[in-house]
Amino acid sequence: MQAWAAALAADLETWPNVSTRPMFGLTAWYRRDKIFAVLPKTRGMDSPNSLAFKLPSANPRLLARIHKEPRIAFTEMQKARWFRFELGCDADLHDALEWLGRAYEAAR
């Protein structure tokens, strides 16, 4: 997961107005002052190969898509609209970036 997290971080670092902060073995990603994702640094979210992203105002259509996606799970912080994405192979990086992009756009 460290290689996957590094690859995702390299992409996220190029996005405008992005900053990071350490958070309990994770790296929290912010757009200005709003958190939109956490990537593993020394531990994952519930599993070693997972990351989490926040969609505070996910519409019903997007929520339906999330429910159909087997790599996405609701977190214990469901009311805050945090979702966990499980990576299983290199090909999952593209979809992870898509969901991170949605979370980034929602963090306006």
Residue, then its C-alpha position, 0 to 999 in steps of 0.5 A: m500500500q505504501a507504493w499505491a499511497a505514494a503514487l496517489a500522493a504524487d498526483l494529489e500534490t499537483w492539485p491547486n490549494v492542497s495541503t497535508r497534515p499528519m493524522f494518527g498514522l495517516t496523512a490528511w489531505y485538505r483543500r484549503d481548510k477542508i479535509f477531503a481524504v486520508l491516505p495511509k502512512t503507517r496504517g490503513m483505514d480498517s484494512p491495510n490497503s484502504l484510503a478514505f474520502k469525504l463526500p459531504s453532500a453526495n446526491p442519491r444518484l452518487l450514493a447509489r453508485i457508491h452502494k454498487e461499488p464493491r471496493i467502497a464501504f461506508t465508514e463508522m463516520q457515515k453521518a459525516r459522509w466518509f467512505r473507505f476505498e479498498l485497493g486490490c491492484d494497480a488498476d484500482l489507482h485510476d478509480a481511487l483518483e476519480w473518487l478522490g477528485r470528487a471529494y476534492e471538488a466537494a471540499r469547496 
